[in-house]
Amino acid sequence: MKLLLAVKSCRRDQQTGCHEAIRETWGSNLPPGVDVRFFMGGEGHILMEADEVLLPVPDDYWTLTPKTKHICRHTVAHGYDFVYTCDTDTYLVPKRMLESEFAKYDFSGGHLCYGEHGKVLGVPYPAWVSPQGGVADPFYAYMSGGVGSFLSKIAAQIAWTTEYYHHSEDVWVGQVLGPFIQSGELTGAVLPNFEGYAAWHLNCGYYGGGHAERLSPAEAVRRKHHELR
């Protein structure tokens, strides 16, 4: 089985040492068949390492959905069986991730998001409109993008080829895959003993794009690494 650990990043996080922090900590000594890649957007020349991928999308916070969509394309094109998407302020223990039952499902993760709606994956709930005006109608529960979620190559193919758009990438994934889980064409589950054991979202604020509110993911990742040693 080939698993891609896809880190949604940006030029700002690259330049402030986030990639290097991950390489030095949870991204080192990966199990066989597991790759980590850092996905950035934008145009023009960016100094790239072998584990960095430049995508033809903007490199700001509110266009994470196109970035995630192209990560799904990369997953399929490079023959991965599963992709796990997360942020630069996510800390992972890859060995523990492999001990989970993610390979049984097309869509899974450790933290279910549902707001005031129901908690069951694949069940259509009443419409929800985000504060930014994005509409999900019907609304399907989804996995947190910060803690991260797994997609099978079949689910990644569906996500890559969909025309539906929502500005929040984790909401988008849930709404795209929800009808397929509802129909039984895909499977989904919340993984037990995953968040806080195999994955942590360190909550460093806005993702990239020059947002002043963002704290230092590199420092947070290193602190978590030393805490768990």
N, C-alpha and C positions, 0 to 999 in steps of 0.2 A: 504494500500500500504506500502511495506517495501522498504526503501531506504538506501543503504550503501554509506557512504562517505568514500572512500578509499584513504588514504594518502600514496603516494609512498615515502617511507622513507628508512633509512639505519642505520647501527649501529652508525656511526658518528653523525648523526642528533639526534638519540636517546640519545647518551651520552652528547651532548651539549645542551640538554634541549628543543629541538623542540617539542617533544610530550607533555611535561608538559606545555609549553606555549600555545599550542592549547587546551589542557584540561582546562586550566584556562580561556581561552577567548572564541573563537567561538565554541569550542567543549563542552561547558557547557550548561546545560539546553536545550538539544536538543528536538525538537518536538517529539511527539509519533510516533513510527514507523521508526525513523531515528537513525542509528547507525554510529559511527565513529570508524574506525580501522586503525592502522598503520602497513603497510606491509614492511617487511625487508627481505633481502636475506642473504645467507651465511651459513657456516657450523660451527659446534661446539656449545658450550653452550653460550647462551645469556640470561641474566636476562630479563624475559618477564613479562609485566603487562597483565591484562586480555584483554585489548583492542589492544594488539600487536600480529601480526601474522608473523611467520617465514616461508618463502617460500623456496623451494629447487632450488634456483637460485643464481648466484653471486650477490654480494652486491655493485657493482660499477655503475658508471654513464652510460657507454656505453652498459650495458645489461638491460636497463630499459624495453625493449620490452618483454623479458621472464617474468619479474616481473609483468608487466601489463597483460600479458596473463594468469598468474596464479591468478591474482586478478579476472579476468573474470571467471575462474573456481570456485573460492571461492564464487562469486556472485551467480552462478547457484546452486552450491552444498548446499548453506545455505538458499535458497529459497527467495532471494531478487528479487523484481520486477524491480528495477533499481539500477545501480551503478554510482556514480559520482567519477571520479578519479581526483586527484590534487596532488600538491607537498607540502612539508613542508613550503614553502614560499608563500603559497596561503592563503588568508584570506577570510572566508566565513561568510555570514549571513544566516544560515539555514532557518529561517522563510521566508525570502525574496526569497530564492531558491524555496520553496514550492509554492510561489505565481506565479512563472513562469509557462509556458505551456510545460515544459519538458515532462510531462507524455503523451502528445499527439504524441511523436516521439520516434523512436528507437535510434536516434543519434542526440544529440543537444549540444549546448554550447553557450558561449557568445562572443567568439573571433574566427573568421574564418581566417585560414592561407591559402595562395594560391600563394605567391610570384609573379612571372610574369605571372602566369596562370589565368584562369577564376575563378570567384567567386561563381559559382553555384555548390552546393552539388550534387553528383551523375552524373556529366558530365565528361567524360574522356577527358583529355587534353594531349598535347604532353608529351613525356617522360621527366623526370627530374632525374638528377644524383646529389646526395648530395656531398659536399666537401669530405666526408669520403668514397665515392664510392658506397653508397646505391642507387639502381635503383628503380624508380617508373615508370612503363611503362604499361599502360597509367598512368597519374598522376591525382589524385582526390583531390579536396580541402578537408581540414580537420580542426578539432577544436584544438585550442591551448591546449597543455597539462598543461601549467602553470596556465592559467585561469581555466582550467578544462572542462570536458565534461561528459555528461550523456550517458549511454548505457542502453537499455532495456535488460531484461534477454534473449530475443531472439538474440539480437545483441551480447551480452556477450557470448552466446553459440557459435555463429559463430566465434567470435574472438578467443575463446579458442581452437576450433578444426581446425583452419586454419593452413596450412603448410607454408604460405607466411611469409617472414621475411624482416624487415627493421630495422636498428639499432635505428632509432628515433621513440619512441613509439607512439607519436601523429600522425606522418606521417603514421606509420604502421596501426593504427586504421582506418584512413581515406581511405587508399588503400584497406584494407580488406572489409570495409563496402560500399565503393563507388559503386562497381558493383551491389550490392543488392539494393541500393537506385536507381540506374539507371534503374533496371528492375522493380521497384515498389514493391519488396518483403519487403523492409524496408522503413521507412520514416526518413527524417532528416531536420533540420532547425537551423538557427541561432536565438537564443532567444533575443527578443528586451528588452532593459532596464535591462540587466543582468550584463555585465561587468561594474564595477564601481558602481554597486548598490547592487548586491548579491554576487559578487566574484571579488577579486583583486589578480593579480599576483604581488608579491612584488619584484621580480627580484633580488634575492640574489646570482645569479651566478650558478656555476656548482652544480649539485645535488650529495652530499655525496661522498663516495668512497675515502675520504682523499684528495680531490682536495683543494689546498691551496687558489685557487681563490674564493672559496665560502665564502660569507659574513654570518652574523648570522641571520638565519631565525627566531630564537626564539625572538630576539630583535625586528626584523621587525614586527612580528605578534603582539607583545605587544604594539608597537608604534601605529600600525593601530587600534588596539582595543581602545586605549585611545583617538585616534583622532575621532573615531566614536561615542564615548559615549556622 
